[in-house]
Amino acid sequence: MEFPEMQDKIKELKTCDESFKAMSDRYHQLDHKIRGLECSNIPTEDHHFTQLKMERLQLKDKIYNILMN
């Protein structure tokens, strides 16, 4: 997960906040899929690939905002 300096807070939120856990799980799922596609030399201009990266970025922003509040 991103934000290694906040691992304790992330663990706490994942255990007590189902919404945060779902966002975190989805982020990891997307990140794994995107990294796999990148390693397979899938063209990065692909619309679906771009959508996956945009969703991952939006989730990262939401997670960051929760961590900072």
C-alpha positions in Angstrom: 0.0 0.0 0.0 1.0 3.5 -0.5 1.8 5.8 2.4 4.2 3.6 4.4 4.5 6.2 7.1 0.8 5.7 7.9 0.7 1.9 8.1 -0.6 1.8 11.6 -3.5 4.2 10.8 -4.3 2.2 7.6 -4.4 -1.1 9.6 -6.7 0.5 12.2 -9.1 1.9 9.6 -9.2 -1.4 7.7 -10.3 -3.2 10.8 -12.9 -0.7 12.0 -14.2 1.0 8.8 -15.7 -1.3 6.2 -15.9 1.5 3.6 -12.2 2.2 4.0 -11.4 -1.5 3.8 -13.4 -1.8 0.6 -11.6 1.1 -1.0 -8.2 -0.2 0.1 -9.0 -3.7 -1.3 -10.2 -2.2 -4.6 -7.0 -0.1 -4.8 -4.8 -3.2 -4.3 -6.8 -5.1 -6.9 -6.5 -2.3 -9.5 -2.8 -1.8 -8.7 -2.1 -5.5 -9.2 -4.0 -5.6 -12.4 -2.4 -2.5 -13.8 1.1 -3.6 -12.9 0.4 -7.0 -14.6 -0.7 -5.3 -17.7 2.3 -3.0 -17.8 4.6 -5.9 -17.4 2.8 -7.6 -20.4 3.6 -4.6 -22.6 -0.1 -3.8 -23.1 -0.4 -0.5 -25.0 -0.9 2.3 -22.5 -3.2 4.2 -25.0 -5.9 1.6 -24.5 -9.1 3.2 -23.2 -9.8 0.4 -20.7 -6.3 0.6 -19.3 -6.6 4.4 -19.0 -9.9 4.0 -17.1 -8.3 1.5 -14.7 -5.4 3.9 -14.0 -7.9 6.8 -13.4 -10.0 4.7 -11.0 -6.8 3.8 -9.1 -5.7 7.4 -8.9 -9.2 8.5 -7.6 -9.1 5.8 -4.9 -5.6 6.8 -3.9 -6.8 10.4 -3.5 -9.8 9.3 -1.4 -7.7 7.1 0.8 -5.2 9.9 1.3 -7.9 12.4 2.3 -9.3 10.0 4.8 -5.8 9.4 6.3 -5.2 13.1 6.6 -8.4 13.8 8.5 
